[in-house]
Amino acid sequence: MMMTHQQRLSLLLALLIGSALSFAPSPINRNNLATLRIQQSRSAPPVVLRAGGFEWEDPTSDEADPGVENPYKNPALLQSTDGENGSSLKVDPARLLSPRLRGCNIYFIGMMGSGKSTIGDIIARRMGTYNFLDTDTILERAAGISIPEIFETEGEEAFRTAEAQVLDSVHAHVRIVVSTGGGLVMRNQNWSKLQTGLVVYLKVDPEVIMKRIEGTDRPLLQTDNPLETLKTLMEERKERYEQADVTVEIEEGMSAEDVADKCVRALHDFIDDNPPAWKQAKAKAAADGLDWVQ
C-alpha cells in the first residue's frame, strides 16, 4: 500500500526521535556524577549551598571558576618547558576553550559549502572534551536516505520539519560542537535553541562557495542560474546569520586549519568581551575594595 505524504513524514519524524540521540553524547549518569564529585572533593571540594530545599554549586566560588585565561592575551599560556631537553611545547588554544566554555555548546551556521562540518569537526577534536555532531548527517542516517532524496520525495517543508526535530534532540546535550543546515536558522523555534549556546557564522563569498560545491547535487541550486539563486538565499538569510555571537570571514585560499584557528581566537575574544553577570559583579566588588560574599 502506498504511503501518503503525511504518513511518510510521520514515519521520518518517528525515526528521528528514536535515532538522533544515538549520535549525541550520553548524559552523565547520576551515580557517575556522584562518584565524580567524590573524586573532585579530595582535591578541591565544591561550594554546595542550599536554596529552596535544593543543593546547588555556587558558580562564583573559586573552586567552580576554572580560572583559564585567553591564551592570545597571555602568550605564556601557549608554551611550557616540559619537553625533552627543555624544549618548548605549544599548548593548543582550542584545548583551553573547553574550561572557559564550561559545557556551553558551539553551533556553526552559514551557507551550504561554507565549511561548517569540516571546521566544526576540527575544533571539537582539538578541544578534546567536546563531541562533534552534524545535523544533516544525523538526519540522513535516521531517515535512511540522502537529503536530495528527502527534498525530491517529501519536499523542502518536510525536510525543514525533520531538521528542526534533529535540533530538538541534540540541543539538550552539553559539550558538543554542532554543524547545522544552511536554512535551519530561518525558523524561530530553531533560532531560540541555537541561542542556548554560542553561535558562530562562517561568512564566505558566494563565488567561493560555488567553486567549492561545483558538481554537487544541492537541492536548492538546481536552477538555471545557481550563483544567482545562491546570492538570493544568502540575502534572505543575511539578517539571521548576522545575529550570530561570532562572525568569521573566510577568504579564498584559507586552509581548514587556518579557519579553525581564526574561529578559536574569535571565541576566546567573545568570552572575554561577554563575561557572565556574576563575574562582572565580582570584579566590580574587587575594584571597589569590597569583600565578595559567598
N, C-alpha and C positions, 0 to 999 in steps of 0.2 A: 504494500500500500504506500502510495506516495505521500510524503510528509508536506504539510503546508509550511509557508514561510515562518509563521509564528511558532509552529512546533519545532522547526529546526533551530530557531533562535533560543527557545526554551531549553532544548537539549544542550546547545552550546553553553549557555549560562550554567546549567547544572554541572557540566563537565568542569567549568572553571571554578565553581565553588569547591568542588572536591579536589581539584588538581593544582590550583595556583599556589596553595600554601606549601606544597611539596617542594617548590623551588625556592622557598624563603627559609631563612634560618629559623630553627626551632626556638620557641620561647624558653626562658630559663625555668627549669623545674623548681618548685618551691623548696623541695628537700635539698636540691643542689645549691639553691640560693642561701639556705640556712648554713650549709657547710661552708660556702664561700665566705659568709660573714664571720663564721668562727675562725677561719684561717686568717682573714684580714684583721680580726681583733687582736691576734697575737702580736702584730706589729703596731698598728695604729687603729684603735677601736673607734668606730664612727660615733658621732654625737647623736644619740637617739632621744627624741623628745616625745611628749605625749600631747596630742591635740584632738579634742573631741573624742577621746577614748581610743584613738589610733596612734600607733607608733610611726614616726617618720624621721628620716635622717636630715639634719639641718644642712642645706646646700651651702650655707655661708660659713660653715666650720672650716678650719684649716685642714682637717683630715679629708673633707669632701672635695675641696678645691685642689685639682692636680697641680696647679702652680706652673704649668708649662707655658713658656713664652713664645712669641713669634720668632722663629729662628732667623728670619730675614732681617729682624731688627736687633738681633743678638748673634753675631757670627760665631761666637764661642760655642753656641749650641750645635753648630754644624760640624764641629770637629772634636776629636778626642785623641789622646796619645796612647791608646791601648793596643795599638798594632805592634807587630813584631819589630824589634829594634827601634821602638819609639816612634814608628811612622804614624802619620795621621790617618784616622779613619773618618770618612764623612758620614754624618747621620742624615738619613733621608728626611727632608722636611715633611713629606707625606706621612711618615711614621708618627710625627709629632702632632698631626691633625687629630688623631683618634682621641687622646685625652682632652684636647681642647673642645672637641665637639660633644663629648660626654654622652654619646649614644644618639645624638641628633642625626637624622638621615640626610643624605645628599641626593637631590633629584636633578638630573640633566634634562633640559628641554632645548628645543631648537628644530630646525627644518630637517627633513629627510636628507641623509648624506652629510650631515654636519659633523659626524664623528662621535655621537653620544655613547654608543655602545663600546666603541674602541677605547675612548678616553675614560669612561666610567669604569671599565674593567681594569685598566692600567692603574688608576688611582686606588681602587679597592684593594688590589694586590699589594700595592706599595704601602698602604695604610696598615695592613697586616691583620687587624682585628675587625674589619668590615667585610661583608659579603656583597657581591655584585648581582643585580637582577636586571633583566631586560624584559619590559612588559610585552614587547612584540614576540619574543621567544617563548615566554610563558603562554601567551595566547595561542600561538601556533601549536605548541606541544599539547596543550589542553584540548584544542579543537581537532587536532589530527590532520589539519590541512594548512596550507600556506595562507598568508594574508591576501595575496592577489586572488586566491581561490575564494576566500571569505567575501571579498568585495564582489566577485563575479557571481557567486551563488546566493549571497544574502543581502548584498548592498552595503553602502557606507554606514547607514544608520545602525544596522545590526552590528557592524564592526565596532562602531563607537560605543555602543551599549556594552558589548563584551569587553572592550578596552577599559571602560570605567569599572567593570566588575573585577578585573585583574588588579587595578589600583586599589580598590576596596580591600582586596585580600592581602596585599603586600604592605600597605602603608602603616598598618598597625604594628609592624615589627620595627625593631631599632637596629642601629649599627648596620645599615645597608646603603649601598650606592645604587641608585635606580636610573636606568635609561628609559625614557618614555617616548611614545609615538609623537610625531610632529604635531598632530592636531589635537592631542589629548588636552591641551591647555584651554581649548575653546569652550569646554563645558564647565560651568561654575562649580558643580559638585566636585569635579576633578581638581580644579584650582585650589579649592579650600583644603583639600587633602595634601596637595603639594606644599602648602604654606605651613604645614606642621614640621617641615624640615627646612633645609637650606636649598634654594633653587638656583641652579647655575644655567645660564643661557649661553650656548655656543653659537656665536654670531659669525656666519660665513656668507660671503657674497654669492648671489645666485649663479653667476658664471662659473665660479669654482665648484659649486655643488654639481652643476650639470656635467662638468668634466669627471667628477667622481662617480656619478651614478649612470653614466652613459652605457647603454646596452642592458640596463636592468629593467625589470617589469614593474616599475612603481605604478600602482593603480591610478593615482590621481594625475599622472603625467601622460596618460595615453590620449594625447590630443594632437592637433595639427601643429601646434607651436608649444612644445613642452617648456621652453625657457620663459615664455610669457605667462604660461599657467603657473609656473613656479613663483614668478615675481608677484602674481596676483595673490597666491596663497600666503606669501610672506607678508604682503601688505595687510591682508585680512587678520593675520595673527600677530602683527607687529606690536600692537598695544599691549597684548597679554605677555608676549615674550619680554618686553622691556620692563615689566614689573618684577622680573627676577631679582633675587638678592644680589647676585653676582653676574655680570656680563663679561664674557671673554671673547674678544675679537680674534678670529683666526685668519691669518694671511696665507695666501697660496705659497706652498713650498715648506711650510712648517711641518716638522715631523710630529708623530703622535706623542712622543716623549716631551717635545718642546711645549705642545699644547697642554699636556698633563702638568708640567712644571708651572705653566702660567696659571692654570686653574688652582693648583695647590697654594701658590703665593696669594692669589686673589682671595681664597677662602681664609687664609691666615689673617690677611688685612681686614677682611669683613668682620671676623671675630673680634679683632682689636677695636674696630670702629663701632661695634654694637655689643658692648658688654651687657650681661644681664642686669636687671634693675638692682638686685641685692648687691652686686659687686660695685656698682656706681655709688650706692648709698654707703657701702663700707669704705670706699676710697674717700668719699667726702668727709665721713666721720674722722678718718685718719688725718686728712688735711686740716680739719678744724681742731685737731688735738683732743678729740673725744674718744672714749673707750667704746669699742663695738660690743654691744650687749648680746651674748649668746642666747 
